[in-house]
Amino acid sequence: MDSIRESFLNDCQLALEAAETNASRARQLSHIPLWMYALVGILGANEAITVLSHPFLFMLIVFALICLGVIYYLNLSQPALALAKMFLQQASTQMFGALNEYQPVNTAVPKQVPARKRSPAQRRSPVRESGSGFEK
């Protein structure tokens, strides 16, 4: 009985070490270098300044943050997500319906015209059957 238990514990230990090794390898492979954060910050600074200096966009962001705060404070995240999902489904249904109304999907396959078959003699000879083309 002890040998079965020791074997089980040994197997569990090996499985745990393998999982930790895989997790550490995944962390190393998915690590974003620090210079990338600096590059995004430098290149995105002008966009942030533009948004913050434009009064309409700034007020829109403030209003959106206030709405998100109220949703979080009142614990309405699940109903808000359900409402957003329903809204997006309805909008996509209407959009695709309008697109199909003005541009119906063409399921017909275009007819291909077969190429004209030439005999081997016609393929070899560049001269036409009626002559060389230099007649009077």
VEXMI-280387 format. One record per residue (C-alpha): residue in one letter; y, z, x. Coordinates in steps of 0.2 Angstrom, whole numbers, plus 2048, in hexadecimal, padded with zeros to 3 digits. Each point is the difference from the previous one (the first is absolute). Example, Ala and Ser with C-alpha at 12.3 -4.5 7.8 and 13.67 -1.06 7.14 Angstrom:
A7EA82783ES8117FD806
END
This chain:
M800800800D80C80480ES7FC7EF808I8057F77F1R81080A7FFE8047FD812S7FD7EE7FEF80B7FF7F0L80E80A809N7FF7F4810D8017F17F4C80F8077F8Q808804811L7FD7EE806A8077F97F0L80F80A801E8037FB812A7FE7EE7FBA80D8027F2E80C80880BT7FE7F380DN8037F27F3A80F8097F9S808802811R7FD7EE804A8087FB7EFR80F80B804Q8027F8811L7FF7EE7F9S80C8037F1H80D80980BI8117F87FEP809800811L811809801W80A7F1806M7FB7F87EFY80980E7F6A80F7FE80CL8007ED7FDV7FF8037EDG80E80C800I80C7F580BL7FC7F07F6G8018097EFA81080A804N80C7F27FAE7F67FE7F0A8028137FCI8127FF804T8027F17F4V7F78097F2L80A811803S8117F7801H7FE7F67F1P80580B7F1F7F57F87F3L7F080180AF804812806M8028067EEL7F07F67FBI7F780980EV8078117FBF7FC7FD7EEA7EE7FB804L7FE81080BI80680B7F2C7F47F87F4L7F280380CG805812802V8008037EDI7EF7F87FEY7F980B80EY8098107FAL7F97FD7EEN7EF7FB806L8017EF7F7S7F87F680EQ7F07FB7F7P8097FA7F0A80D7F780BL7F37F7809A7F77FB7F0L8107FA7F9A8047F6810K7EE7F87FFM8027FC7EEF8117F8803L7FA7F580FQ7F17FA7F6Q80B7FB7F1A80C7F880CS7F37F6809T7F87FB7EFQ8107F97FAM8057F8811F7EF7F6801G8017FC7EDA8117F8803L7FA7F7810N7F17F97F6E80B7FA7F2Y80B7F680BQ7F37FB80DP7EF7FF7F8V7F180280CN7F87EF804T7EE802801A7FC7ED800V7FA7F9810P8097F1806K7F67F0800Q7FC7F9811V8007ED802P7F17FB80AA8047F6810R7FC7ED800K7F07FC809R8017F280DS7F17F7807P7FC802813A8067EE802Q8118047F9R80181080BR7FD7F6810S80B7F17FDP813802800V8027EF7F9R8027FE7EDE7F47F67F5S80D7F47FBG8037FB812S80A80680FG8118017F6F8087F380BE7FD7F17F4K80E7F67FA
END
